[in-house]
Amino acid sequence: MGVGPYPTKETIDSDMINAGKESITGAPGFSIARSSETFGMMRGLHLHMTMLGGMEVSETGDLANWIIPGQKVKGMGGAMDLVSCGSKVVVVMEHTSKGGKSKVLPKCSLPLTGKGVVTKLITELAVFSFGKNGMVLEEIAPDTTVEKVRASTLATYTVSPNLKKIQY
């Protein structure tokens, strides 16, 4: 926590990397932990909430966020441990691809990180929750409409009777 700017060639410390295997520096007051400690926190069920990015989310709360077939991967990372440790899982991602295709789908097309693990999905258009009532649209961005969200979403969902505009 408290990551600083990317290091210069002279200041690289090979022991200081982020989850993407990139070299990092620390800002004043930063904190760093060994990978074994962070996995111990996850596997020991000590996390209450996990926030991570996604590539695709399905209407049943499945998450795909770790690989695009055919592309190089630096490592699997800890996303699978994070989403399976029993914490609430909040996914933050863009609603559509650069080509305008929905990333909120009936079923993920990419390999899954976790099945039925997403608690909440936040995009630039909307906030959805997942639970016993399925996928529910709870909030929309101030500059959008339910119709625009529907046009950008292939997944099936219901609209909350208490739908509100996101407050920034």
C-alpha positions, 0 to 999 in steps of 0.5 A, a space after each residue: 500500500 502506498 506505491 510510489 512512482 516506477 523506479 529508475 534503473 539505479 533504484 530498482 529493488 527486485 524484492 519490491 514488485 506489484 501483483 503485475 510483477 512490475 518493479 515499484 517504489 514506496 511513497 512516504 508511509 508505504 507498506 509492503 508484505 511478502 507474498 507468503 504473508 498476503 496469501 496467508 491472509 487470504 487463505 486464513 480467511 482474514 479479508 472482509 472485502 476484495 476489490 479487483 479489476 475484471 475483463 468479463 463478469 457474467 449475470 450469475 457473478 462469474 469473474 474472468 480477469 486473469 488471462 486472454 487465451 493466446 497472450 503471454 501471462 507473467 504469472 497467475 497472481 493471487 486473484 483466484 485465492 482472493 475471490 475464493 477466500 470468502 470475502 465480499 468481491 467487488 469488481 471494478 471494470 469498464 462496461 464495454 470493450 474498446 470496440 463497444 462490446 459488452 463485458 457484462 455478459 450472460 456467460 463469460 467467454 474467457 477462462 474463469 477466475 471464480 464462479 459465482 463470486 462477484 458481490 458487486 460490479 462497478 463500471 463507469 455506467 452503473 453499479 450492480 449487486 449479485 445475490 439471492 435476487 440475481 443481478 440487480 442494477 442499483 445505481 447509474 451514472 449521473 450522465 446516463 440512463 437505464 436505457 443506455 445501460 441496457 443497450 450496453 449490457 448483454 447480461 440479464 438483470 433486474 432494476 432495483 425499485 430504489 434505483 439511484 444516481 451515483 453520487 460523486 
